[in-house]
Amino acid sequence: MADQPIHLPSFAQDIFNYYRAQEVNFRVGYYMARQQHITPHMRTILVDWMVEAQENFEFNHETLYQAVKLTDLYLDKVQTSRKELQLIGTTALFICSKFDERLPPTVDDFLYVCDYAYKREELLEKERMMLTVVNFKIGFPLSYRFLRRLAKITGTSMVTLTLARYILENSLLYCEFCVYLESELAAASLLLAAKLHGIEWTSDHEKYGGYNEKHLLPLMWKLNGLIDAPLPGISVNHIKLKYMNSAFFEVAKVKPLKNPEANATAFN
């Protein structure tokens, strides 16, 4: 992956400048106010399931973020029934795995992970529909990529980056965060992780992240509220479970900031 243009210093900044300029073209509104048959909680359950599928298939994190974004862009434009919702999430993972994975799973693999709730023809037809709705443009700017770039260029430690990834991934579960720009979510996640680790938000963070601390604070506090928020109706929070693993420094054990004046926490 390191030899991809997006990770090369000679290309990276130009690529991310392009992504920043393109963000507004892929912005999602609060579509739940218009959806008649699905609820925010149903979407939360779907995204949690998509995280579990990503883990089972061992997909890159980019595939997950891209699939959730594709799902939201589709739901922003198309009225959907409750019965179709898992098909949409499954199809989004199917499409995005072909975009970002070296050995994407087959149609049959995806039918298996959703317990054969749908037929092959339904998945392939939904693929055509979803690609048509987004005009076959699926190279979205992703918050995950903005976060990795900002962390790298500011010399962020792997532990703090992993905590920021946990914070950012948590936001995928809640549709109210769809309305924010991808770069904004990335910067606010890193700001919160920095504060949890007692790290200052510097001029480099502002320069390369594109936002000053004052701008990010309202969003940062919303993200802070997700850290120990329960997920009613979900027996296993797969994001929390993932980041409890020692491979991710057990960052899911972190406690949220207690008040607006707090700059650190007892994270160990």
PyRosetta script that sets phi, psi and omega in degrees:
from pyrosetta import init, pose_from_sequence

init()
pose = pose_from_sequence("MADQPIHLPSFAQDIFNYYRAQEVNFRVGYYMARQQHITPHMRTILVDWMVEAQENFEFNHETLYQAVKLTDLYLDKVQTSRKELQLIGTTALFICSKFDERLPPTVDDFLYVCDYAYKREELLEKERMMLTVVNFKIGFPLSYRFLRRLAKITGTSMVTLTLARYILENSLLYCEFCVYLESELAAASLLLAAKLHGIEWTSDHEKYGGYNEKHLLPLMWKLNGLIDAPLPGISVNHIKLKYMNSAFFEVAKVKPLKNPEANATAFN")
pose.set_psi(1, -26.9)
pose.set_omega(1, -174.8)
pose.set_phi(2, -65.9)
pose.set_psi(2, -21.1)
pose.set_omega(2, -177.7)
pose.set_phi(3, -90.0)
pose.set_psi(3, 2.8)
pose.set_omega(3, 176.3)
pose.set_phi(4, -72.1)
pose.set_psi(4, 145.9)
pose.set_omega(4, -177.9)
pose.set_phi(5, -53.7)
pose.set_psi(5, -32.6)
pose.set_omega(5, -176.6)
pose.set_phi(6, -63.8)
pose.set_psi(6, -21.8)
pose.set_omega(6, -178.2)
pose.set_phi(7, -102.1)
pose.set_psi(7, -1.1)
pose.set_omega(7, -178.5)
pose.set_phi(8, -90.6)
pose.set_psi(8, 130.4)
pose.set_omega(8, -176.8)
pose.set_phi(9, -54.6)
pose.set_psi(9, -35.2)
pose.set_omega(9, -176.7)
pose.set_phi(10, -70.2)
pose.set_psi(10, -19.1)
pose.set_omega(10, -179.2)
pose.set_phi(11, -113.5)
pose.set_psi(11, -27.9)
pose.set_omega(11, -166.3)
pose.set_phi(12, -55.4)
pose.set_psi(12, -49.3)
pose.set_omega(12, -174.7)
pose.set_phi(13, -65.6)
pose.set_psi(13, -39.6)
pose.set_omega(13, 177.0)
pose.set_phi(14, -63.0)
pose.set_psi(14, -40.2)
pose.set_omega(14, 179.5)
pose.set_phi(15, -64.1)
pose.set_psi(15, -43.1)
pose.set_omega(15, -178.6)
pose.set_phi(16, -73.6)
pose.set_psi(16, -29.5)
pose.set_omega(16, 171.6)
pose.set_phi(17, -63.1)
pose.set_psi(17, -39.2)
pose.set_omega(17, 177.3)
pose.set_phi(18, -65.3)
pose.set_psi(18, -45.1)
pose.set_omega(18, 178.7)
pose.set_phi(19, -59.8)
pose.set_psi(19, -41.2)
pose.set_omega(19, 179.2)
pose.set_phi(20, -61.0)
pose.set_psi(20, -41.3)
pose.set_omega(20, -179.8)
pose.set_phi(21, -67.9)
pose.set_psi(21, -27.8)
pose.set_omega(21, -176.6)
pose.set_phi(22, -88.7)
pose.set_psi(22, -11.2)
pose.set_omega(22, -174.3)
pose.set_phi(23, -54.4)
pose.set_psi(23, -42.8)
pose.set_omega(23, -175.6)
pose.set_phi(24, -64.1)
pose.set_psi(24, -24.3)
pose.set_omega(24, -179.6)
pose.set_phi(25, -74.8)
pose.set_psi(25, -13.9)
pose.set_omega(25, -179.3)
pose.set_phi(26, -122.0)
pose.set_psi(26, 26.1)
pose.set_omega(26, -178.5)
pose.set_phi(27, -76.7)
pose.set_psi(27, 142.0)
pose.set_omega(27, -178.5)
pose.set_phi(28, -111.2)
pose.set_psi(28, 137.4)
pose.set_omega(28, 175.2)
pose.set_phi(29, -87.6)
pose.set_psi(29, 177.8)
pose.set_omega(29, 176.9)
pose.set_phi(30, -81.3)
pose.set_psi(30, 82.2)
pose.set_omega(30, -171.1)
pose.set_phi(31, -71.7)
pose.set_psi(31, -16.9)
pose.set_omega(31, -179.3)
pose.set_phi(32, -62.4)
pose.set_psi(32, -24.6)
pose.set_omega(32, 177.3)
pose.set_phi(33, -67.9)
pose.set_psi(33, -19.1)
pose.set_omega(33, -178.6)
pose.set_phi(34, -105.8)
pose.set_psi(34, -22.6)
pose.set_omega(34, 179.9)
pose.set_phi(35, -71.4)
pose.set_psi(35, 132.2)
pose.set_omega(35, -174.3)
pose.set_phi(36, -96.9)
pose.set_psi(36, -18.6)
pose.set_omega(36, -171.1)
pose.set_phi(37, -122.8)
pose.set_psi(37, -5.8)
pose.set_omega(37, 178.5)
pose.set_phi(38, -124.5)
pose.set_psi(38, 157.3)
pose.set_omega(38, -176.4)
pose.set_phi(39, -123.1)
pose.set_psi(39, 164.4)
pose.set_omega(39, 175.2)
pose.set_phi(40, -56.5)
pose.set_psi(40, -36.8)
pose.set_omega(40, -179.9)
pose.set_phi(41, -65.1)
pose.set_psi(41, -37.9)
pose.set_omega(41, 177.3)
pose.set_phi(42, -62.7)
pose.set_psi(42, -39.4)
pose.set_omega(42, 178.3)
pose.set_phi(43, -65.9)
pose.set_psi(43, -40.2)
pose.set_omega(43, 177.7)
pose.set_phi(44, -58.2)
pose.set_psi(44, -45.9)
pose.set_omega(44, 178.4)
pose.set_phi(45, -61.5)
pose.set_psi(45, -41.2)
pose.set_omega(45, 179.0)
pose.set_phi(46, -62.0)
pose.set_psi(46, -48.2)
pose.set_omega(46, -177.5)
pose.set_phi(47, -65.3)
pose.set_psi(47, -38.7)
pose.set_omega(47, 175.9)
pose.set_phi(48, -59.5)
pose.set_psi(48, -40.9)
pose.set_omega(48, 176.9)
pose.set_phi(49, -65.2)
pose.set_psi(49, -38.4)
pose.set_omega(49, 178.6)
pose.set_phi(50, -64.7)
pose.set_psi(50, -36.4)
pose.set_omega(50, 175.6)
pose.set_phi(51, -63.3)
pose.set_psi(51, -43.1)
pose.set_omega(51, 177.4)
pose.set_phi(52, -61.8)
pose.set_psi(52, -41.7)
pose.set_omega(52, 178.6)
pose.set_phi(53, -64.8)
pose.set_psi(53, -40.1)
pose.set_omega(53, 177.5)
pose.set_phi(54, -59.3)
pose.set_psi(54, -42.0)
pose.set_omega(54, 178.6)
pose.set_phi(55, -65.6)
pose.set_psi(55, -43.7)
pose.set_omega(55, -178.1)
pose.set_phi(56, -65.1)
pose.set_psi(56, -38.6)
pose.set_omega(56, 179.1)
pose.set_phi(57, -83.9)
pose.set_psi(57, -10.0)
pose.set_omega(57, -176.3)
pose.set_phi(58, 59.6)
pose.set_psi(58, 43.9)
pose.set_omega(58, 177.9)
pose.set_phi(59, -74.7)
pose.set_psi(59, 155.5)
pose.set_omega(59, 168.2)
pose.set_phi(60, -61.7)
pose.set_psi(60, 154.1)
pose.set_omega(60, 176.4)
pose.set_phi(61, -64.4)
pose.set_psi(61, -30.9)
pose.set_omega(61, 177.5)
pose.set_phi(62, -58.1)
pose.set_psi(62, -36.9)
pose.set_omega(62, 180.0)
pose.set_phi(63, -63.5)
pose.set_psi(63, -42.7)
pose.set_omega(63, 177.8)
pose.set_phi(64, -62.2)
pose.set_psi(64, -51.1)
pose.set_omega(64, -177.5)
pose.set_phi(65, -61.9)
pose.set_psi(65, -40.7)
pose.set_omega(65, 179.5)
pose.set_phi(66, -65.6)
pose.set_psi(66, -39.5)
pose.set_omega(66, -179.3)
pose.set_phi(67, -67.9)
pose.set_psi(67, -40.3)
pose.set_omega(67, 177.3)
pose.set_phi(68, -65.2)
pose.set_psi(68, -40.9)
pose.set_omega(68, 178.5)
pose.set_phi(69, -63.6)
pose.set_psi(69, -43.6)
pose.set_omega(69, 177.9)
pose.set_phi(70, -61.4)
pose.set_psi(70, -42.5)
pose.set_omega(70, 177.4)
pose.set_phi(71, -58.2)
pose.set_psi(71, -46.4)
pose.set_omega(71, -178.2)
pose.set_phi(72, -67.8)
pose.set_psi(72, -39.7)
pose.set_omega(72, 177.9)
pose.set_phi(73, -62.8)
pose.set_psi(73, -37.3)
pose.set_omega(73, 178.3)
pose.set_phi(74, -69.5)
pose.set_psi(74, -47.0)
pose.set_omega(74, -179.1)
pose.set_phi(75, -66.5)
pose.set_psi(75, -23.9)
pose.set_omega(75, 177.5)
pose.set_phi(76, -69.2)
pose.set_psi(76, -19.2)
pose.set_omega(76, -174.3)
pose.set_phi(77, -118.1)
pose.set_psi(77, -18.2)
pose.set_omega(77, -171.4)
pose.set_phi(78, -127.8)
pose.set_psi(78, 127.1)
pose.set_omega(78, 173.0)
pose.set_phi(79, -63.9)
pose.set_psi(79, 135.1)
pose.set_omega(79, -171.7)
pose.set_phi(80, -132.3)
pose.set_psi(80, 143.1)
pose.set_omega(80, 175.2)
pose.set_phi(81, -89.0)
pose.set_psi(81, 160.6)
pose.set_omega(81, 177.4)
pose.set_phi(82, -60.0)
pose.set_psi(82, -37.9)
pose.set_omega(82, -178.2)
pose.set_phi(83, -63.2)
pose.set_psi(83, -31.6)
pose.set_omega(83, -177.0)
pose.set_phi(84, -81.4)
pose.set_psi(84, -15.7)
pose.set_omega(84, -166.9)
pose.set_phi(85, -59.8)
pose.set_psi(85, -46.7)
pose.set_omega(85, 179.2)
pose.set_phi(86, -67.1)
pose.set_psi(86, -32.3)
pose.set_omega(86, 176.3)
pose.set_phi(87, -62.2)
pose.set_psi(87, -39.8)
pose.set_omega(87, 179.0)
pose.set_phi(88, -64.5)
pose.set_psi(88, -45.7)
pose.set_omega(88, 178.4)
pose.set_phi(89, -64.8)
pose.set_psi(89, -41.0)
pose.set_omega(89, 177.6)
pose.set_phi(90, -62.6)
pose.set_psi(90, -45.2)
pose.set_omega(90, -179.2)
pose.set_phi(91, -65.5)
pose.set_psi(91, -38.0)
pose.set_omega(91, 177.7)
pose.set_phi(92, -61.1)
pose.set_psi(92, -43.7)
pose.set_omega(92, 176.7)
pose.set_phi(93, -64.5)
pose.set_psi(93, -39.1)
pose.set_omega(93, 178.3)
pose.set_phi(94, -60.5)
pose.set_psi(94, -48.1)
pose.set_omega(94, -179.8)
pose.set_phi(95, -63.5)
pose.set_psi(95, -48.6)
pose.set_omega(95, -172.9)
pose.set_phi(96, -73.6)
pose.set_psi(96, -26.2)
pose.set_omega(96, 175.5)
pose.set_phi(97, -65.9)
pose.set_psi(97, -32.5)
pose.set_omega(97, 178.0)
pose.set_phi(98, -73.4)
pose.set_psi(98, -21.4)
pose.set_omega(98, -179.2)
pose.set_phi(99, -83.0)
pose.set_psi(99, -35.5)
pose.set_omega(99, -167.8)
pose.set_phi(100, -126.1)
pose.set_psi(100, -6.2)
pose.set_omega(100, -178.9)
pose.set_phi(101, -106.2)
pose.set_psi(101, 143.3)
pose.set_omega(101, 179.9)
pose.set_phi(102, -69.5)
pose.set_psi(102, -38.6)
pose.set_omega(102, -179.9)
pose.set_phi(103, -127.1)
pose.set_psi(103, 78.3)
pose.set_omega(103, -177.7)
pose.set_phi(104, -66.4)
pose.set_psi(104, 147.5)
pose.set_omega(104, 178.0)
pose.set_phi(105, -65.2)
pose.set_psi(105, 164.0)
pose.set_omega(105, 179.4)
pose.set_phi(106, -85.9)
pose.set_psi(106, 170.5)
pose.set_omega(106, 174.4)
pose.set_phi(107, -56.0)
pose.set_psi(107, -44.4)
pose.set_omega(107, -179.1)
pose.set_phi(108, -61.0)
pose.set_psi(108, -35.4)
pose.set_omega(108, 177.5)
pose.set_phi(109, -62.1)
pose.set_psi(109, -42.0)
pose.set_omega(109, -179.5)
pose.set_phi(110, -71.4)
pose.set_psi(110, -35.6)
pose.set_omega(110, 176.2)
pose.set_phi(111, -63.8)
pose.set_psi(111, -35.4)
pose.set_omega(111, 179.9)
pose.set_phi(112, -66.5)
pose.set_psi(112, -44.7)
pose.set_omega(112, -176.0)
pose.set_phi(113, -68.4)
pose.set_psi(113, -20.3)
pose.set_omega(113, 175.3)
pose.set_phi(114, -103.7)
pose.set_psi(114, 25.7)
pose.set_omega(114, 173.1)
pose.set_phi(115, 56.0)
pose.set_psi(115, 35.2)
pose.set_omega(115, 177.6)
pose.set_phi(116, 53.0)
pose.set_psi(116, 36.9)
pose.set_omega(116, 177.0)
pose.set_phi(117, -71.6)
pose.set_psi(117, -16.9)
pose.set_omega(117, -178.7)
pose.set_phi(118, -131.7)
pose.set_psi(118, 161.7)
pose.set_omega(118, 178.2)
pose.set_phi(119, -94.4)
pose.set_psi(119, 158.7)
pose.set_omega(119, 177.9)
pose.set_phi(120, -52.5)
pose.set_psi(120, -44.7)
pose.set_omega(120, -177.7)
pose.set_phi(121, -63.1)
pose.set_psi(121, -34.9)
pose.set_omega(121, 179.2)
pose.set_phi(122, -67.2)
pose.set_psi(122, -42.0)
pose.set_omega(122, -180.0)
pose.set_phi(123, -65.5)
pose.set_psi(123, -44.1)
pose.set_omega(123, -178.3)
pose.set_phi(124, -68.3)
pose.set_psi(124, -35.2)
pose.set_omega(124, 176.7)
pose.set_phi(125, -69.1)
pose.set_psi(125, -38.9)
pose.set_omega(125, 177.5)
pose.set_phi(126, -66.7)
pose.set_psi(126, -34.4)
pose.set_omega(126, 175.5)
pose.set_phi(127, -59.5)
pose.set_psi(127, -46.3)
pose.set_omega(127, 179.3)
pose.set_phi(128, -62.9)
pose.set_psi(128, -41.9)
pose.set_omega(128, -179.3)
pose.set_phi(129, -64.3)
pose.set_psi(129, -45.3)
pose.set_omega(129, -176.7)
pose.set_phi(130, -67.4)
pose.set_psi(130, -41.7)
pose.set_omega(130, 178.1)
pose.set_phi(131, -65.6)
pose.set_psi(131, -35.5)
pose.set_omega(131, 178.5)
pose.set_phi(132, -66.9)
pose.set_psi(132, -42.2)
pose.set_omega(132, -178.7)
pose.set_phi(133, -61.2)
pose.set_psi(133, -38.7)
pose.set_omega(133, 179.9)
pose.set_phi(134, -94.3)
pose.set_psi(134, 13.4)
pose.set_omega(134, 177.7)
pose.set_phi(135, 57.3)
pose.set_psi(135, 33.4)
pose.set_omega(135, 177.7)
pose.set_phi(136, 61.7)
pose.set_psi(136, 18.9)
pose.set_omega(136, 178.2)
pose.set_phi(137, -101.9)
pose.set_psi(137, 101.9)
pose.set_omega(137, -178.8)
pose.set_phi(138, -121.6)
pose.set_psi(138, 10.3)
pose.set_omega(138, 175.2)
pose.set_phi(139, -85.2)
pose.set_psi(139, 59.7)
pose.set_omega(139, -173.9)
pose.set_phi(140, -70.2)
pose.set_psi(140, 149.4)
pose.set_omega(140, 163.9)
pose.set_phi(141, -64.5)
pose.set_psi(141, 132.4)
pose.set_omega(141, -176.3)
pose.set_phi(142, -118.2)
pose.set_psi(142, 137.2)
pose.set_omega(142, 178.9)
pose.set_phi(143, -58.4)
pose.set_psi(143, -35.7)
pose.set_omega(143, -178.7)
pose.set_phi(144, -62.1)
pose.set_psi(144, -40.5)
pose.set_omega(144, 179.3)
pose.set_phi(145, -70.9)
pose.set_psi(145, -38.5)
pose.set_omega(145, 175.7)
pose.set_phi(146, -61.0)
pose.set_psi(146, -41.1)
pose.set_omega(146, -179.5)
pose.set_phi(147, -64.0)
pose.set_psi(147, -47.2)
pose.set_omega(147, -179.7)
pose.set_phi(148, -60.8)
pose.set_psi(148, -41.4)
pose.set_omega(148, 179.9)
pose.set_phi(149, -65.0)
pose.set_psi(149, -47.0)
pose.set_omega(149, -178.6)
pose.set_phi(150, -64.3)
pose.set_psi(150, -40.2)
pose.set_omega(150, 179.1)
pose.set_phi(151, -64.7)
pose.set_psi(151, -41.5)
pose.set_omega(151, -178.4)
pose.set_phi(152, -66.2)
pose.set_psi(152, -44.9)
pose.set_omega(152, -173.4)
pose.set_phi(153, -75.3)
pose.set_psi(153, -18.4)
pose.set_omega(153, 178.3)
pose.set_phi(154, -102.4)
pose.set_psi(154, 6.1)
pose.set_omega(154, 176.3)
pose.set_phi(155, 68.1)
pose.set_psi(155, 32.9)
pose.set_omega(155, -179.8)
pose.set_phi(156, -69.4)
pose.set_psi(156, 137.9)
pose.set_omega(156, 178.9)
pose.set_phi(157, -68.3)
pose.set_psi(157, 159.2)
pose.set_omega(157, -179.8)
pose.set_phi(158, -64.2)
pose.set_psi(158, -34.8)
pose.set_omega(158, -180.0)
pose.set_phi(159, -65.6)
pose.set_psi(159, -45.3)
pose.set_omega(159, 180.0)
pose.set_phi(160, -68.4)
pose.set_psi(160, -38.9)
pose.set_omega(160, 176.1)
pose.set_phi(161, -61.8)
pose.set_psi(161, -43.1)
pose.set_omega(161, -179.5)
pose.set_phi(162, -63.7)
pose.set_psi(162, -39.4)
pose.set_omega(162, 175.7)
pose.set_phi(163, -62.9)
pose.set_psi(163, -42.8)
pose.set_omega(163, 177.5)
pose.set_phi(164, -62.7)
pose.set_psi(164, -37.3)
pose.set_omega(164, 177.2)
pose.set_phi(165, -63.8)
pose.set_psi(165, -40.9)
pose.set_omega(165, 177.1)
pose.set_phi(166, -61.5)
pose.set_psi(166, -45.8)
pose.set_omega(166, 179.0)
pose.set_phi(167, -61.2)
pose.set_psi(167, -46.7)
pose.set_omega(167, -178.4)
pose.set_phi(168, -65.3)
pose.set_psi(168, -42.7)
pose.set_omega(168, -179.0)
pose.set_phi(169, -65.4)
pose.set_psi(169, -34.2)
pose.set_omega(169, 175.0)
pose.set_phi(170, -57.5)
pose.set_psi(170, -37.2)
pose.set_omega(170, -176.9)
pose.set_phi(171, -66.2)
pose.set_psi(171, -21.9)
pose.set_omega(171, 178.5)
pose.set_phi(172, -61.7)
pose.set_psi(172, -26.2)
pose.set_omega(172, -175.6)
pose.set_phi(173, -73.2)
pose.set_psi(173, -16.3)
pose.set_omega(173, -170.7)
pose.set_phi(174, -119.6)
pose.set_psi(174, 121.5)
pose.set_omega(174, -173.6)
pose.set_phi(175, -68.8)
pose.set_psi(175, -18.5)
pose.set_omega(175, 179.2)
pose.set_phi(176, -66.4)
pose.set_psi(176, -17.4)
pose.set_omega(176, 178.1)
pose.set_phi(177, -86.4)
pose.set_psi(177, -5.7)
pose.set_omega(177, 178.5)
pose.set_phi(178, -63.0)
pose.set_psi(178, -26.1)
pose.set_omega(178, -172.5)
pose.set_phi(179, -78.2)
pose.set_psi(179, -12.5)
pose.set_omega(179, -178.9)
pose.set_phi(180, -85.3)
pose.set_psi(180, 153.9)
pose.set_omega(180, 174.5)
pose.set_phi(181, -69.1)
pose.set_psi(181, 148.0)
pose.set_omega(181, -178.6)
pose.set_phi(182, -60.2)
pose.set_psi(182, -42.0)
pose.set_omega(182, -179.8)
pose.set_phi(183, -66.6)
pose.set_psi(183, -32.3)
pose.set_omega(183, 179.5)
pose.set_phi(184, -68.4)
pose.set_psi(184, -44.6)
pose.set_omega(184, 177.6)
pose.set_phi(185, -62.3)
pose.set_psi(185, -41.1)
pose.set_omega(185, 179.7)
pose.set_phi(186, -62.8)
pose.set_psi(186, -47.4)
pose.set_omega(186, -178.2)
pose.set_phi(187, -65.6)
pose.set_psi(187, -41.1)
pose.set_omega(187, -179.7)
pose.set_phi(188, -66.9)
pose.set_psi(188, -35.3)
pose.set_omega(188, 177.1)
pose.set_phi(189, -65.4)
pose.set_psi(189, -42.3)
pose.set_omega(189, 178.8)
pose.set_phi(190, -69.7)
pose.set_psi(190, -36.2)
pose.set_omega(190, 176.6)
pose.set_phi(191, -60.8)
pose.set_psi(191, -45.8)
pose.set_omega(191, 179.2)
pose.set_phi(192, -63.3)
pose.set_psi(192, -44.2)
pose.set_omega(192, 178.1)
pose.set_phi(193, -60.9)
pose.set_psi(193, -39.9)
pose.set_omega(193, 178.8)
pose.set_phi(194, -62.9)
pose.set_psi(194, -44.7)
pose.set_omega(194, 179.8)
pose.set_phi(195, -65.5)
pose.set_psi(195, -39.1)
pose.set_omega(195, 177.9)
pose.set_phi(196, -62.8)
pose.set_psi(196, -27.0)
pose.set_omega(196, 179.2)
pose.set_phi(197, -103.6)
pose.set_psi(197, 11.1)
pose.set_omega(197, 176.7)
pose.set_phi(198, 68.2)
pose.set_psi(198, 32.6)
pose.set_omega(198, -177.3)
pose.set_phi(199, -107.1)
pose.set_psi(199, 137.9)
pose.set_omega(199, -177.3)
pose.set_phi(200, -76.8)
pose.set_psi(200, 144.0)
pose.set_omega(200, 172.1)
pose.set_phi(201, -84.3)
pose.set_psi(201, 110.4)
pose.set_omega(201, -169.7)
pose.set_phi(202, -96.5)
pose.set_psi(202, 177.1)
pose.set_omega(202, 176.4)
pose.set_phi(203, -64.0)
pose.set_psi(203, -29.5)
pose.set_omega(203, 176.7)
pose.set_phi(204, -68.0)
pose.set_psi(204, -40.1)
pose.set_omega(204, 175.5)
pose.set_phi(205, -59.6)
pose.set_psi(205, -43.9)
pose.set_omega(205, -179.1)
pose.set_phi(206, -68.1)
pose.set_psi(206, -41.7)
pose.set_omega(206, -178.1)
pose.set_phi(207, -64.8)
pose.set_psi(207, -49.6)
pose.set_omega(207, -174.5)
pose.set_phi(208, -88.5)
pose.set_psi(208, -23.6)
pose.set_omega(208, 176.5)
pose.set_phi(209, -83.1)
pose.set_psi(209, -27.6)
pose.set_omega(209, 176.8)
pose.set_phi(210, 90.6)
pose.set_psi(210, 3.0)
pose.set_omega(210, -176.3)
pose.set_phi(211, -139.3)
pose.set_psi(211, 141.3)
pose.set_omega(211, 173.4)
pose.set_phi(212, -86.4)
pose.set_psi(212, 166.3)
pose.set_omega(212, -174.5)
pose.set_phi(213, -62.3)
pose.set_psi(213, -39.5)
pose.set_omega(213, -179.0)
pose.set_phi(214, -59.6)
pose.set_psi(214, -41.3)
pose.set_omega(214, 179.1)
pose.set_phi(215, -64.4)
pose.set_psi(215, -37.7)
pose.set_omega(215, -173.2)
pose.set_phi(216, -82.4)
pose.set_psi(216, -20.3)
pose.set_omega(216, -171.4)
pose.set_phi(217, -57.0)
pose.set_psi(217, -45.1)
pose.set_omega(217, 179.6)
pose.set_phi(218, -58.7)
pose.set_psi(218, -42.2)
pose.set_omega(218, 178.0)
pose.set_phi(219, -69.7)
pose.set_psi(219, -39.0)
pose.set_omega(219, 179.7)
pose.set_phi(220, -59.0)
pose.set_psi(220, -41.5)
pose.set_omega(220, -179.4)
pose.set_phi(221, -69.1)
pose.set_psi(221, -31.7)
pose.set_omega(221, 174.2)
pose.set_phi(222, -65.0)
pose.set_psi(222, -42.3)
pose.set_omega(222, 177.7)
pose.set_phi(223, -65.8)
pose.set_psi(223, -37.4)
pose.set_omega(223, 177.8)
pose.set_phi(224, -58.5)
pose.set_psi(224, -36.7)
pose.set_omega(224, -179.6)
pose.set_phi(225, -68.0)
pose.set_psi(225, -14.6)
pose.set_omega(225, -179.4)
pose.set_phi(226, -84.8)
pose.set_psi(226, -17.7)
pose.set_omega(226, -169.6)
pose.set_phi(227, -57.3)
pose.set_psi(227, -44.7)
pose.set_omega(227, 179.6)
pose.set_phi(228, -118.2)
pose.set_psi(228, 23.2)
pose.set_omega(228, 179.9)
pose.set_phi(229, -72.9)
pose.set_psi(229, 134.1)
pose.set_omega(229, 177.5)
pose.set_phi(230, -73.7)
pose.set_psi(230, 157.1)
pose.set_omega(230, 175.5)
pose.set_phi(231, -116.5)
pose.set_psi(231, 90.9)
pose.set_omega(231, -177.6)
pose.set_phi(232, -58.1)
pose.set_psi(232, 136.5)
pose.set_omega(232, 176.8)
pose.set_phi(233, 83.9)
pose.set_psi(233, -1.6)
pose.set_omega(233, 179.2)
pose.set_phi(234, -114.8)
pose.set_psi(234, 115.4)
pose.set_omega(234, -175.1)
pose.set_phi(235, -71.3)
pose.set_psi(235, -34.3)
pose.set_omega(235, -179.2)
pose.set_phi(236, -130.9)
pose.set_psi(236, 120.2)
pose.set_omega(236, 173.3)
pose.set_phi(237, -83.7)
pose.set_psi(237, 104.0)
pose.set_omega(237, -171.5)
pose.set_phi(238, -70.7)
pose.set_psi(238, -24.6)
pose.set_omega(238, 175.2)
pose.set_phi(239, -70.4)
pose.set_psi(239, -48.4)
pose.set_omega(239, 178.6)
pose.set_phi(240, -60.6)
pose.set_psi(240, -43.7)
pose.set_omega(240, 179.4)
pose.set_phi(241, -59.8)
pose.set_psi(241, -43.2)
pose.set_omega(241, 179.7)
pose.set_phi(242, -59.8)
pose.set_psi(242, -47.2)
pose.set_omega(242, -174.0)
pose.set_phi(243, -85.3)
pose.set_psi(243, 2.8)
pose.set_omega(243, 168.6)
pose.set_phi(244, -81.2)
pose.set_psi(244, -14.8)
pose.set_omega(244, -176.9)
pose.set_phi(245, -70.3)
pose.set_psi(245, 146.2)
pose.set_omega(245, -180.0)
pose.set_phi(246, -63.7)
pose.set_psi(246, -24.7)
pose.set_omega(246, 176.9)
pose.set_phi(247, -63.3)
pose.set_psi(247, -23.2)
pose.set_omega(247, 177.7)
pose.set_phi(248, -109.7)
pose.set_psi(248, 26.2)
pose.set_omega(248, 175.5)
pose.set_phi(249, 60.2)
pose.set_psi(249, 17.6)
pose.set_omega(249, 179.6)
pose.set_phi(250, 52.9)
pose.set_psi(250, 37.2)
pose.set_omega(250, -175.1)
pose.set_phi(251, -66.6)
pose.set_psi(251, -18.6)
pose.set_omega(251, 179.5)
pose.set_phi(252, -68.2)
pose.set_psi(252, -8.0)
pose.set_omega(252, 176.1)
pose.set_phi(253, -80.9)
pose.set_psi(253, -5.0)
pose.set_omega(253, -176.8)
pose.set_phi(254, -62.2)
pose.set_psi(254, 147.2)
pose.set_omega(254, 174.9)
pose.set_phi(255, -102.1)
pose.set_psi(255, 144.2)
pose.set_omega(255, -177.9)
pose.set_phi(256, -67.2)
pose.set_psi(256, 160.9)
pose.set_omega(256, 172.9)
pose.set_phi(257, -60.6)
pose.set_psi(257, 143.2)
pose.set_omega(257, -174.1)
pose.set_phi(258, -87.8)
pose.set_psi(258, -28.6)
pose.set_omega(258, -177.2)
pose.set_phi(259, -157.4)
pose.set_psi(259, 163.4)
pose.set_omega(259, -176.7)
pose.set_phi(260, -59.4)
pose.set_psi(260, -18.3)
pose.set_omega(260, -178.9)
pose.set_phi(261, -90.0)
pose.set_psi(261, -11.5)
pose.set_omega(261, -175.4)
pose.set_phi(262, -70.7)
pose.set_psi(262, 137.5)
pose.set_omega(262, 178.6)
pose.set_phi(263, -118.1)
pose.set_psi(263, -2.7)
pose.set_omega(263, -178.2)
pose.set_phi(264, -155.0)
pose.set_psi(264, 171.5)
pose.set_omega(264, 177.3)
pose.set_phi(265, -143.1)
pose.set_psi(265, 172.4)
pose.set_omega(265, -179.1)
pose.set_phi(266, -85.3)
pose.set_psi(266, 47.6)
pose.set_omega(266, 177.8)
pose.set_phi(267, -72.8)
pose.set_psi(267, 133.1)
pose.set_omega(267, 179.0)
pose.set_phi(268, -118.8)
pose.dump_pdb("model.pdb")
